[in-house]
Amino acid sequence: MDTTRQQKINRLIQKELSEIFRKQTQQMRGVLVSVSTVRVSPDLGLAKVYLSIFPSDQGADILKNIQTNVKQLRFDLGQKVGKQLRVIPELSLYLDDSLDYLENIDKLLGADNKNKEE
């Protein structure tokens, strides 16, 4: 269970990273990167960031590209939240595939409903 401070920092990092990704993906037409969840460790030294990437078929490549630039991303984050946080946490980036999972369930349920109608 996250403490109140962890929850506030989770929201702060999520908001600021979302803004950073929005600005960076404006140049890339047809690509959308959103921060779905952030989980900060109890010592506030590590942040697990879950990214939802559209189109999902390019997700792995885009995530790999972002991971190679994680130092610059952390620096940009530090520029935005440096006044609120003493230490900027290390960023671990993960692909959030929950939307793909939901889409797959919808397809399966849709196919199941069609079979019942017939």
C-alpha positions as CSV (number, residue, x, y, z in Angstrom):
1,M,0.0,0.0,0.0
2,D,1.4,3.3,-1.0
3,T,1.7,6.2,1.5
4,T,0.1,9.5,0.8
5,R,3.5,11.0,-0.2
6,Q,4.1,8.2,-2.6
7,Q,0.7,8.7,-4.2
8,K,1.3,12.4,-4.6
9,I,4.7,11.8,-6.2
10,N,3.1,9.1,-8.4
11,R,0.6,11.6,-9.7
12,L,3.2,14.4,-10.1
13,I,5.6,12.2,-12.1
14,Q,2.7,10.9,-14.2
15,K,1.5,14.4,-15.0
16,E,4.9,15.8,-15.9
17,L,6.0,12.7,-17.9
18,S,2.7,12.8,-19.9
19,E,3.5,16.4,-20.8
20,I,7.0,15.6,-21.8
21,F,5.8,12.7,-24.1
22,R,3.0,14.9,-25.5
23,K,5.6,17.5,-26.6
24,Q,8.0,14.9,-28.0
25,T,5.4,13.0,-30.0
26,Q,3.9,16.1,-31.7
27,Q,6.6,15.7,-34.4
28,M,5.8,12.0,-34.9
29,R,2.5,11.9,-36.7
30,G,0.2,9.0,-35.8
31,V,2.0,8.1,-32.6
32,L,0.6,8.5,-29.1
33,V,2.5,7.8,-25.9
34,S,0.7,8.1,-22.6
35,V,1.7,7.3,-19.1
36,S,-0.9,4.9,-17.7
37,T,0.6,4.3,-14.2
38,V,3.6,5.4,-12.1
39,R,4.7,3.4,-9.0
40,V,7.4,5.0,-6.8
41,S,9.4,2.8,-4.4
42,P,9.1,3.6,-0.6
43,D,12.5,5.3,-0.6
44,L,11.4,7.4,-3.6
45,G,14.6,6.3,-5.5
46,L,12.9,4.3,-8.2
47,A,9.8,4.9,-10.3
48,K,8.3,2.2,-12.4
49,V,6.6,3.9,-15.3
50,Y,4.0,2.1,-17.4
51,L,3.5,3.5,-20.9
52,S,0.6,2.9,-23.3
53,I,1.7,3.3,-26.9
54,F,-0.5,3.7,-29.9
55,P,-0.2,2.1,-32.5
56,S,0.5,-0.9,-30.4
57,D,2.3,-2.8,-33.1
58,Q,5.1,-0.3,-32.9
59,G,5.1,-0.3,-29.1
60,A,8.2,-2.4,-28.5
61,D,10.3,-0.4,-30.9
62,I,9.1,3.0,-29.5
63,L,9.7,1.7,-25.9
64,K,13.2,0.6,-26.8
65,N,13.9,4.0,-28.3
66,I,12.6,5.7,-25.1
67,Q,14.7,3.4,-22.9
68,T,17.9,4.4,-24.8
69,N,17.1,8.1,-24.0
70,V,16.0,7.5,-20.4
71,K,18.8,9.7,-19.0
72,Q,17.6,12.7,-21.0
73,L,14.0,11.9,-20.0
74,R,15.1,11.9,-16.3
75,F,16.9,15.2,-16.8
76,D,13.8,16.7,-18.4
77,L,11.7,15.4,-15.5
78,G,14.2,16.9,-13.1
79,Q,13.9,20.3,-14.8
80,K,10.1,20.2,-14.2
81,V,9.9,18.8,-10.7
82,G,13.2,19.8,-9.2
83,K,11.6,22.3,-6.9
84,Q,9.1,19.7,-5.5
85,L,11.5,16.7,-5.1
86,R,14.9,16.5,-3.5
87,V,15.9,13.4,-5.5
88,I,14.6,12.6,-9.0
89,P,13.9,8.9,-9.0
90,E,15.5,6.5,-11.5
91,L,13.0,5.6,-14.2
92,S,12.2,2.0,-15.2
93,L,10.0,1.9,-18.2
94,Y,7.5,-0.8,-19.0
95,L,5.0,-1.4,-21.8
96,D,1.4,-1.3,-20.5
97,D,-0.4,-3.8,-22.7
98,S,-3.7,-3.8,-20.7
99,L,-5.6,-2.1,-23.7
100,D,-4.4,-4.9,-26.0
101,Y,-5.6,-7.4,-23.4
102,L,-9.0,-5.7,-23.2
103,E,-9.3,-5.5,-27.0
104,N,-8.5,-9.3,-27.2
105,I,-11.2,-10.0,-24.6
106,D,-13.7,-7.9,-26.6
107,K,-12.9,-9.8,-29.7
108,L,-13.3,-13.1,-28.0
109,L,-16.6,-12.1,-26.4
110,G,-17.8,-10.7,-29.7
111,A,-17.0,-14.0,-31.5
112,D,-18.7,-15.9,-28.7
113,N,-21.9,-13.8,-29.0
114,K,-22.0,-14.3,-32.8
115,N,-21.8,-18.1,-32.3
116,K,-24.7,-18.0,-29.8
117,E,-26.9,-16.0,-32.2
118,E,-26.4,-18.5,-34.9
